[in-house]
Amino acid sequence: MRITGMLSVIDFMLLFAASVLALAVTVLVRYVWQLRRAQKEYERAREAVGDIVLSFNRQFKRAAERLELVAFKVEANTSRSDRAISKAEEVEKQLRTLDEKLNVVSEDRNKMQAKFDEVDQRIRDVATSQEAVTAKMGSLEEQAKQLPPPLEVGPEAVIPIRRDKALAPLTETELVALEWLAAEGPKTAPEIKERIKLSREHTARLMKKLYEAGYLERDPSKIPFKYSVKKEMAKLLKKTETGATA
């Protein structure tokens, strides 16, 4: 009985030990399996980290290359900016010089405009004076028309005045020109110039003055114009010459 009981205890202990051993083997196998799984995951993670590091290195390299390119462009732009600033300063200097010249030109223009205004005012004054003279000559001509014919007197009479009132405003040169035209007939300004011995411009102004004053008639059909003494002026000159001869 005692031996049988001891065998039963031994069997129980062996069974228990076998159970514990089986449990330990199972735990060990599970542990090994988890350890291998963890190792595989570690390897995968290491590969993923390697890929990430490699990708990061590539991106970093690209970023560095781009940064170098940007730095090069910035340097080039800085150089261009310096040249542009230099050119802008030169242009500004030229603009200042041009502005100074424009100011001088503006001042000269103002002075010239003032002189032109003064000359224009003088021309207007001369034109006004000429109109007044023309009006006065017309009035004198009308008065001459209304004068009675001169009385015929004998040799014992006093020598009459050479000029009539209508001819009184004329100069000697103007009177000579009128008498010559009355005697010779229509003449051009160049022909009259040779007679009165004046310049071409002076002669032209003289003929224009006598024409506008009503002493002369002008034929515009040909150039140069031909001037002739008006009939009433020719009669007046003839009477004056007759009186002077008497």
Backbone bond lengths (Angstrom), bond angles and torsions (degrees), N, CA, C in turn:
res aa  C-N    CA-C-N  psi(-1)  N-CA   C-N-CA  omega(-1)  CA-C   N-CA-C  phi
1 M - - - 1.451 - - 1.491 110.91 -
2 R 1.343 111.84 -44.85 1.456 116.17 -178.79 1.509 109.49 -65.19
3 I 1.297 117.94 -38.26 1.481 120.13 -179.65 1.499 109.78 -68.65
4 T 1.303 115.57 -40.34 1.458 119.36 179.11 1.516 110.51 -62.60
5 G 1.306 116.59 -40.70 1.475 120.91 178.90 1.516 110.71 -65.55
6 M 1.341 116.58 -38.56 1.463 119.03 -179.45 1.520 110.10 -67.68
7 L 1.363 114.73 -37.46 1.454 117.76 177.77 1.526 111.50 -64.30
8 S 1.289 112.69 -39.38 1.478 116.60 178.77 1.516 111.16 -62.80
9 V 1.329 116.05 -39.57 1.486 119.93 178.76 1.524 110.24 -66.31
10 I 1.348 114.02 -42.33 1.468 117.82 179.97 1.510 110.16 -63.63
11 D 1.331 115.80 -43.90 1.477 118.65 178.30 1.537 112.07 -60.01
12 F 1.321 112.36 -40.45 1.465 116.95 179.78 1.519 110.16 -64.31
13 M 1.330 115.98 -42.46 1.453 120.43 -178.76 1.533 110.35 -67.06
14 L 1.354 114.29 -39.09 1.472 117.04 177.50 1.512 110.95 -66.03
15 L 1.331 114.07 -40.96 1.476 117.58 177.88 1.526 111.44 -63.79
16 F 1.319 113.03 -40.20 1.473 117.13 178.70 1.531 111.23 -65.82
17 A 1.338 114.79 -42.37 1.466 119.40 179.10 1.518 110.74 -64.44
18 A 1.352 114.35 -39.89 1.471 117.60 178.03 1.521 111.14 -64.06
19 S 1.318 113.16 -40.04 1.486 117.30 179.03 1.529 110.26 -63.99
20 V 1.358 113.97 -44.55 1.476 117.95 179.50 1.512 110.11 -63.66
21 L 1.327 116.46 -40.42 1.461 119.74 179.85 1.533 111.07 -64.96
22 A 1.348 113.68 -42.78 1.480 117.36 178.60 1.531 111.01 -61.96
23 L 1.353 112.82 -41.35 1.473 116.97 178.35 1.522 110.61 -63.91
24 A 1.331 115.79 -40.75 1.465 119.23 -179.61 1.518 110.86 -66.00
25 V 1.364 114.59 -40.28 1.482 117.77 178.28 1.507 110.42 -63.92
26 T 1.339 115.27 -42.09 1.486 118.81 179.57 1.524 110.84 -61.93
27 V 1.350 114.78 -44.44 1.484 118.57 178.92 1.523 110.41 -63.47
28 L 1.353 113.85 -41.66 1.460 117.42 -179.62 1.528 111.46 -63.54
29 V 1.343 114.86 -43.24 1.483 118.72 179.60 1.513 110.31 -62.71
30 R 1.351 115.01 -44.06 1.458 118.25 179.03 1.530 111.77 -62.27
31 Y 1.352 113.56 -39.05 1.458 118.40 179.54 1.518 111.19 -64.63
32 V 1.355 114.07 -44.14 1.472 118.70 178.96 1.519 110.50 -62.05
33 W 1.332 113.44 -41.89 1.484 117.15 179.93 1.535 111.04 -62.69
34 Q 1.311 117.25 -44.78 1.453 121.20 177.66 1.530 111.18 -63.98
35 L 1.369 114.01 -37.45 1.462 118.22 179.14 1.520 110.65 -63.85
36 R 1.339 116.38 -43.15 1.475 119.34 177.30 1.536 111.88 -65.13
37 R 1.358 112.64 -39.92 1.477 115.96 178.28 1.537 111.08 -62.49
38 A 1.349 112.57 -42.41 1.458 117.12 178.53 1.530 111.03 -63.92
39 Q 1.339 116.01 -37.94 1.468 120.29 178.72 1.522 110.54 -63.42
40 K 1.375 114.96 -43.70 1.464 118.45 178.99 1.536 111.17 -62.82
41 E 1.354 114.78 -42.95 1.471 118.24 178.37 1.529 110.56 -63.71
42 Y 1.350 114.68 -37.17 1.467 118.31 177.94 1.521 110.94 -63.37
43 E 1.341 114.34 -42.99 1.470 118.32 179.18 1.537 110.55 -63.56
44 R 1.351 114.39 -42.01 1.459 117.69 177.93 1.534 110.89 -62.22
45 A 1.339 114.34 -45.63 1.468 118.92 179.11 1.524 110.70 -61.36
46 R 1.377 114.99 -40.92 1.460 117.65 179.50 1.519 111.11 -63.74
47 E 1.357 115.18 -40.66 1.466 118.27 177.59 1.527 110.70 -64.19
48 A 1.364 115.54 -42.02 1.476 118.75 178.90 1.519 110.47 -62.78
49 V 1.346 115.83 -43.24 1.474 119.37 178.47 1.517 110.32 -63.72
50 G 1.341 116.21 -38.99 1.459 119.14 177.27 1.521 111.67 -61.70
51 D 1.356 113.41 -44.13 1.473 117.05 178.00 1.518 111.40 -62.32
52 I 1.361 113.96 -41.47 1.478 117.60 179.28 1.518 110.88 -63.09
53 V 1.352 115.21 -44.32 1.476 119.35 179.26 1.520 110.74 -62.61
54 L 1.367 115.22 -42.60 1.464 118.90 179.20 1.528 111.32 -63.30
55 S 1.356 115.45 -43.80 1.465 119.57 178.16 1.521 110.75 -63.23
56 F 1.347 114.57 -41.19 1.464 118.33 178.83 1.521 111.07 -63.57
57 N 1.345 115.64 -40.57 1.458 119.13 178.43 1.532 111.05 -62.77
58 R 1.355 114.92 -41.09 1.462 118.13 178.09 1.530 111.19 -63.31
59 Q 1.350 114.68 -45.89 1.467 118.38 178.82 1.533 111.20 -62.84
60 F 1.336 115.12 -39.98 1.458 118.81 178.92 1.526 110.95 -63.43
61 K 1.350 115.43 -39.69 1.447 120.03 178.42 1.527 111.22 -64.21
62 R 1.360 114.80 -43.91 1.469 118.92 177.64 1.533 111.15 -62.80
63 A 1.355 114.38 -42.23 1.467 118.25 178.82 1.517 110.97 -62.54
64 A 1.353 116.38 -38.91 1.461 120.18 178.36 1.527 110.56 -64.91
65 E 1.350 115.92 -41.89 1.466 119.27 178.35 1.527 110.78 -63.48
66 R 1.363 115.33 -43.68 1.461 118.49 177.84 1.525 111.46 -63.18
67 L 1.331 115.38 -38.51 1.465 119.41 178.72 1.522 110.85 -64.15
68 E 1.317 116.64 -40.95 1.467 119.69 176.10 1.525 111.44 -62.86
69 L 1.364 116.19 -41.48 1.458 119.95 177.96 1.528 111.42 -63.64
70 V 1.351 114.85 -43.19 1.472 118.81 177.87 1.525 110.67 -62.70
71 A 1.335 116.30 -41.46 1.467 120.11 178.91 1.528 110.44 -62.53
72 F 1.353 116.30 -39.69 1.466 119.98 177.99 1.527 111.33 -63.80
73 K 1.362 114.24 -44.50 1.457 118.43 179.41 1.527 111.50 -64.63
74 V 1.334 115.43 -39.99 1.472 119.22 178.61 1.524 110.31 -62.50
75 E 1.312 115.55 -41.71 1.468 119.31 178.72 1.527 111.01 -64.07
76 A 1.358 115.19 -42.44 1.472 119.21 178.31 1.527 110.37 -63.96
77 N 1.346 116.26 -43.29 1.461 119.81 179.14 1.526 111.46 -64.65
78 T 1.338 115.26 -35.84 1.464 118.83 177.58 1.517 110.78 -63.65
79 S 1.340 115.58 -42.39 1.462 119.66 177.30 1.526 111.16 -62.86
80 R 1.349 114.73 -43.56 1.468 118.08 177.73 1.520 111.30 -63.47
81 S 1.325 115.63 -39.12 1.463 119.68 179.34 1.524 110.78 -62.84
82 D 1.335 115.54 -40.24 1.466 118.91 177.82 1.522 110.92 -62.60
83 R 1.351 116.06 -42.62 1.465 118.94 178.19 1.522 111.03 -65.70
84 A 1.349 115.18 -40.31 1.471 118.83 179.10 1.523 110.96 -64.15
85 I 1.322 116.60 -40.05 1.470 119.96 178.13 1.523 110.27 -64.10
86 S 1.333 116.10 -41.10 1.461 119.69 178.19 1.524 111.28 -62.44
87 K 1.352 116.02 -44.77 1.467 119.69 178.06 1.524 110.89 -64.05
88 A 1.334 116.26 -39.83 1.468 119.83 179.24 1.529 110.71 -62.16
89 E 1.326 116.34 -39.43 1.470 119.57 177.66 1.526 110.69 -64.77
90 E 1.347 116.68 -40.63 1.461 119.35 177.45 1.520 111.44 -63.78
91 V 1.347 115.26 -43.64 1.471 119.11 178.18 1.524 110.95 -62.38
92 E 1.332 116.45 -38.63 1.469 120.18 179.21 1.523 110.61 -64.05
93 K 1.341 116.50 -40.49 1.461 119.77 177.02 1.524 110.81 -62.99
94 Q 1.340 115.48 -43.83 1.469 119.15 178.58 1.526 111.21 -62.75
95 L 1.331 116.33 -39.49 1.468 119.97 178.69 1.526 111.17 -65.45
96 R 1.324 116.51 -37.95 1.466 119.24 177.15 1.516 110.61 -64.07
97 T 1.346 115.88 -44.23 1.463 119.24 178.16 1.520 111.10 -61.86
98 L 1.354 115.47 -43.42 1.468 119.94 178.57 1.520 111.31 -63.14
99 D 1.333 116.47 -39.08 1.467 120.30 179.23 1.518 110.51 -64.31
100 E 1.342 116.63 -40.66 1.460 119.81 177.38 1.528 110.75 -62.66
101 K 1.354 115.83 -43.03 1.461 118.94 178.76 1.519 111.36 -64.10
102 L 1.354 115.99 -39.62 1.460 119.45 178.51 1.527 111.28 -64.18
103 N 1.328 116.49 -36.74 1.464 119.26 177.32 1.521 110.70 -63.93
104 V 1.362 115.48 -41.91 1.471 118.90 178.39 1.524 110.39 -63.78
105 V 1.359 115.72 -44.07 1.462 119.70 179.09 1.523 110.97 -62.72
106 S 1.329 116.12 -39.01 1.468 119.83 179.15 1.524 110.84 -63.71
107 E 1.349 115.74 -41.61 1.464 118.75 178.02 1.525 110.53 -64.00
108 D 1.348 116.29 -44.33 1.466 119.27 178.47 1.523 110.86 -62.22
109 R 1.337 115.30 -38.27 1.472 119.01 179.46 1.522 110.92 -64.34
110 N 1.338 115.35 -41.41 1.463 118.80 178.50 1.524 110.92 -63.01
111 K 1.338 115.95 -40.59 1.467 119.30 178.07 1.523 110.79 -64.27
112 M 1.357 116.24 -44.06 1.458 119.69 179.00 1.529 111.07 -64.05
113 Q 1.344 115.75 -38.63 1.461 118.99 178.76 1.525 110.62 -63.81
114 A 1.342 115.46 -39.79 1.462 118.99 177.43 1.527 110.88 -62.63
115 K 1.356 115.85 -41.76 1.462 119.16 178.46 1.520 111.12 -66.08
116 F 1.341 116.23 -40.87 1.466 119.84 177.74 1.530 111.10 -61.21
117 D 1.347 115.10 -41.96 1.463 119.05 178.49 1.525 110.99 -62.47
118 E 1.343 114.61 -40.07 1.465 118.50 179.17 1.528 111.03 -65.20
119 V 1.353 115.94 -44.05 1.467 119.38 178.92 1.528 110.56 -64.36
120 D 1.348 115.44 -40.57 1.461 119.28 179.24 1.525 110.87 -62.38
121 Q 1.337 116.14 -40.02 1.466 119.15 178.20 1.517 110.99 -64.93
122 R 1.336 116.25 -39.43 1.466 119.29 177.93 1.522 110.81 -64.60
123 I 1.345 115.63 -40.19 1.470 118.98 178.58 1.521 109.97 -62.72
124 R 1.342 115.38 -41.63 1.468 118.19 178.21 1.516 111.37 -62.91
125 D 1.344 115.08 -40.80 1.465 118.26 178.57 1.521 111.20 -62.67
126 V 1.360 115.31 -41.82 1.461 119.00 178.47 1.524 110.75 -64.25
127 A 1.351 115.77 -41.74 1.458 119.02 179.04 1.525 111.02 -62.90
128 T 1.346 115.60 -40.23 1.468 118.92 177.66 1.519 110.84 -63.22
129 S 1.337 115.27 -43.62 1.470 119.09 178.63 1.523 110.85 -63.07
130 Q 1.348 116.11 -39.99 1.459 119.68 179.82 1.526 110.95 -65.41
131 E 1.341 115.97 -40.24 1.459 118.31 177.16 1.521 111.35 -62.96
132 A 1.348 114.43 -39.47 1.469 117.69 178.17 1.523 110.84 -63.64
133 V 1.354 115.47 -41.96 1.462 119.36 178.93 1.524 110.78 -64.25
134 T 1.368 114.97 -41.71 1.471 119.15 179.00 1.521 111.17 -61.61
135 A 1.346 115.43 -43.57 1.468 118.86 177.90 1.518 111.12 -62.89
136 K 1.329 116.18 -40.21 1.465 119.83 179.40 1.527 110.86 -65.52
137 M 1.343 116.83 -40.59 1.455 120.33 179.05 1.522 110.93 -65.17
138 G 1.366 115.60 -39.38 1.460 117.70 176.35 1.515 112.26 -62.83
139 S 1.359 114.40 -39.00 1.468 117.92 177.90 1.517 111.13 -65.01
140 L 1.344 115.81 -40.86 1.462 119.46 178.61 1.519 111.04 -65.18
141 E 1.355 116.03 -36.92 1.458 119.36 178.86 1.525 110.46 -64.77
142 E 1.326 116.86 -41.57 1.465 119.93 177.80 1.521 110.56 -64.14
143 Q 1.326 115.92 -40.21 1.463 118.87 177.94 1.523 110.69 -64.70
144 A 1.354 116.23 -36.93 1.456 119.15 179.43 1.531 111.32 -65.33
145 K 1.338 115.89 -36.48 1.457 119.23 178.37 1.529 112.01 -64.67
146 Q 1.330 114.97 -33.12 1.458 119.55 -176.94 1.526 113.08 -83.66
147 L 1.337 117.80 -9.06 1.472 120.32 -179.49 1.523 109.97 -70.25
148 P 1.339 118.26 143.09 1.477 121.77 175.56 1.511 110.33 -69.48
149 P 1.315 116.96 153.15 1.471 118.95 178.67 1.523 110.38 -61.21
150 P 1.304 117.56 148.47 1.470 120.56 -178.02 1.535 111.06 -67.71
151 L 1.303 115.04 145.07 1.462 121.82 178.17 1.512 110.12 -77.45
152 E 1.338 114.24 140.29 1.457 118.61 177.67 1.520 108.26 -83.49
153 V 1.284 117.83 130.15 1.467 123.78 -177.64 1.514 108.97 -125.87
154 G 1.251 114.93 161.08 1.467 120.76 -178.64 1.503 111.90 -80.75
155 P 1.332 113.19 -179.56 1.462 118.10 -178.89 1.510 112.64 -63.55
156 E 1.361 115.52 -24.41 1.452 117.29 -176.39 1.532 112.10 -78.38
157 A 1.347 117.05 -7.48 1.470 119.42 -178.85 1.520 111.00 -70.82
158 V 1.290 113.77 160.73 1.460 119.22 178.38 1.529 109.70 -68.16
159 I 1.336 117.77 143.23 1.469 121.55 -179.00 1.523 109.01 -63.99
160 P 1.356 118.07 123.74 1.468 120.07 -176.65 1.526 111.57 -69.59
161 I 1.299 114.46 161.72 1.475 119.67 177.50 1.513 108.95 -69.50
162 R 1.324 116.24 140.47 1.475 120.34 -176.33 1.516 111.37 -66.41
163 R 1.285 118.48 -36.37 1.460 121.74 -173.77 1.519 111.67 -104.55
164 D 1.321 113.88 139.01 1.448 120.63 171.16 1.524 108.67 -83.82
165 K 1.326 117.17 169.32 1.468 120.18 -179.73 1.521 111.04 -60.04
166 A 1.340 117.21 -37.22 1.456 120.31 -179.49 1.522 112.13 -67.87
167 L 1.336 116.23 -23.98 1.462 120.09 -179.23 1.518 112.59 -99.34
168 A 1.333 115.96 -5.99 1.465 119.64 -176.33 1.522 113.98 -58.55
169 P 1.372 119.68 -38.46 1.478 118.87 -178.25 1.522 114.47 -70.73
170 L 1.348 118.14 -10.44 1.464 120.80 -174.50 1.516 111.30 -78.80
171 T 1.338 114.48 149.13 1.464 120.56 173.14 1.525 108.67 -83.31
172 E 1.324 115.80 170.78 1.467 120.15 179.81 1.527 110.55 -62.10
173 T 1.323 116.28 -40.37 1.472 120.12 -179.61 1.518 110.80 -64.46
174 E 1.339 116.78 -42.70 1.452 120.22 178.86 1.523 111.63 -65.20
175 L 1.310 115.66 -39.10 1.463 119.76 179.57 1.528 110.85 -67.53
176 V 1.326 117.01 -39.49 1.475 121.02 177.73 1.528 109.60 -62.16
177 A 1.346 116.45 -43.25 1.462 120.08 179.86 1.531 110.89 -62.46
178 L 1.330 117.53 -43.43 1.464 120.64 179.75 1.524 110.91 -64.11
179 E 1.332 117.25 -44.06 1.470 120.72 -179.43 1.518 110.68 -63.59
180 W 1.326 116.06 -39.67 1.473 119.41 -178.70 1.529 110.47 -67.93
181 L 1.335 116.70 -41.98 1.463 119.97 177.77 1.527 110.90 -65.51
182 A 1.339 117.07 -37.36 1.465 120.15 178.83 1.524 111.05 -65.11
183 A 1.351 115.99 -32.67 1.459 120.24 -178.18 1.525 112.27 -85.36
184 E 1.359 117.22 -37.75 1.460 120.68 -172.44 1.531 113.57 -97.38
185 G 1.326 117.40 -19.54 1.460 119.45 -177.78 1.527 111.47 96.62
186 P 1.341 118.81 -173.45 1.465 122.67 -175.96 1.524 112.88 -57.48
187 K 1.315 115.98 137.27 1.466 122.36 179.57 1.534 109.01 -141.43
188 T 1.342 114.98 155.89 1.467 120.34 175.59 1.523 109.64 -87.93
189 A 1.320 114.68 166.46 1.463 119.29 179.64 1.533 112.26 -60.80
190 P 1.338 120.57 -41.58 1.467 119.13 177.09 1.526 112.56 -61.20
191 E 1.348 116.88 -36.93 1.477 119.51 177.89 1.521 110.72 -68.28
192 I 1.308 116.23 -38.80 1.472 119.59 178.50 1.520 110.35 -67.59
193 K 1.366 116.38 -34.65 1.469 120.48 179.44 1.522 111.40 -58.56
194 E 1.309 116.31 -41.69 1.463 120.05 179.80 1.527 111.44 -64.83
195 R 1.331 115.62 -27.87 1.467 119.21 -177.72 1.523 111.88 -79.93
196 I 1.335 115.96 -45.83 1.473 118.53 -174.07 1.529 112.28 -92.97
197 K 1.358 117.44 -4.75 1.464 122.40 173.40 1.551 112.14 62.98
198 L 1.313 116.72 45.56 1.453 121.07 175.37 1.533 109.54 -119.08
199 S 1.329 116.13 170.44 1.466 119.63 178.11 1.530 110.07 -70.89
200 R 1.338 115.04 164.99 1.461 120.06 -178.61 1.530 111.05 -62.66
201 E 1.338 116.63 -43.64 1.459 119.96 -179.13 1.520 111.17 -66.04
202 H 1.343 116.37 -42.67 1.464 120.21 -179.42 1.536 110.38 -64.54
203 T 1.320 115.26 -40.87 1.469 119.11 179.34 1.530 111.07 -64.93
204 A 1.341 117.07 -41.92 1.458 120.58 179.43 1.525 110.90 -62.67
205 R 1.333 116.49 -41.85 1.474 119.27 178.24 1.525 110.66 -66.14
206 L 1.318 116.42 -37.67 1.467 120.16 -180.00 1.525 111.02 -64.31
207 M 1.342 117.54 -44.40 1.463 120.91 179.94 1.539 110.83 -65.89
208 K 1.351 115.54 -39.06 1.460 118.67 178.78 1.519 110.52 -64.60
209 K 1.314 116.63 -40.28 1.463 120.75 179.36 1.524 110.98 -62.90
210 L 1.339 117.37 -47.26 1.461 120.81 -179.61 1.530 111.10 -66.09
211 Y 1.359 115.88 -33.29 1.463 119.08 178.56 1.531 110.86 -69.23
212 E 1.320 116.50 -45.63 1.463 120.04 -179.89 1.518 111.93 -69.54
213 A 1.356 117.46 -27.11 1.466 120.57 178.47 1.528 112.11 -78.59
214 G 1.332 118.07 -10.05 1.455 121.12 176.37 1.515 115.17 96.47
215 Y 1.326 117.68 9.33 1.459 120.10 179.21 1.530 111.99 -83.75
216 L 1.315 116.86 -30.73 1.464 121.14 -172.21 1.520 111.13 -120.24
217 E 1.322 114.60 159.70 1.456 122.88 168.91 1.525 108.08 -112.94
218 R 1.346 117.23 153.37 1.462 120.95 -175.76 1.521 109.71 -129.77
219 D 1.323 115.58 137.22 1.458 121.65 178.87 1.535 108.17 -101.87
220 P 1.338 118.04 104.13 1.466 120.54 -176.10 1.527 113.81 -84.88
221 S 1.322 118.35 4.41 1.466 120.50 -176.29 1.523 111.95 -72.18
222 K 1.306 116.88 -20.69 1.462 121.12 -179.74 1.514 109.50 -131.74
223 I 1.324 114.62 153.36 1.459 121.36 176.60 1.532 108.02 -120.47
224 P 1.336 118.18 128.08 1.460 127.70 2.84 1.531 112.48 -71.93
225 F 1.361 114.82 156.39 1.450 120.10 -178.52 1.532 110.42 -63.41
226 K 1.318 113.94 149.44 1.461 119.45 173.12 1.517 108.74 -104.60
227 Y 1.336 114.82 131.92 1.461 121.35 -179.18 1.522 109.58 -106.42
228 S 1.335 114.71 142.71 1.466 120.37 176.31 1.526 108.42 -141.71
229 V 1.342 116.37 153.29 1.460 120.79 -178.21 1.529 108.66 -78.98
230 K 1.339 115.45 138.72 1.454 119.51 176.32 1.537 110.18 -62.75
231 K 1.299 114.91 152.46 1.470 120.08 -175.31 1.514 111.52 -58.73
232 E 1.337 117.31 -45.56 1.466 119.36 -178.54 1.522 111.57 -65.21
233 M 1.376 116.00 -34.95 1.459 119.11 176.96 1.527 110.86 -69.70
234 A 1.349 115.56 -37.78 1.466 118.86 178.52 1.526 110.29 -63.22
235 K 1.338 116.19 -41.59 1.477 119.26 177.51 1.515 110.27 -63.28
236 L 1.321 116.74 -42.90 1.456 120.45 -179.51 1.521 111.32 -63.14
237 L 1.348 116.11 -41.86 1.462 119.47 177.42 1.529 112.08 -64.97
238 K 1.339 114.61 -38.86 1.474 119.30 -179.77 1.513 110.20 -65.03
239 K 1.362 115.39 -41.59 1.466 118.85 178.28 1.514 110.63 -64.91
240 T 1.313 116.25 -39.40 1.461 120.62 -179.86 1.514 110.77 -64.25
241 E 1.362 115.84 -43.90 1.461 119.09 177.98 1.517 112.05 -65.24
242 T 1.374 114.70 -38.99 1.475 118.65 178.69 1.515 110.77 -63.21
243 G 1.386 115.33 -42.80 1.451 119.19 178.27 1.500 112.27 -64.12
244 A 1.325 116.38 -39.18 1.451 120.36 179.97 1.519 110.71 -66.90
245 T 1.371 116.72 -38.66 1.464 120.08 179.83 1.524 110.52 -67.74
246 A 1.362 115.11 -39.42 1.458 118.37 179.02 1.502 110.27 -64.81
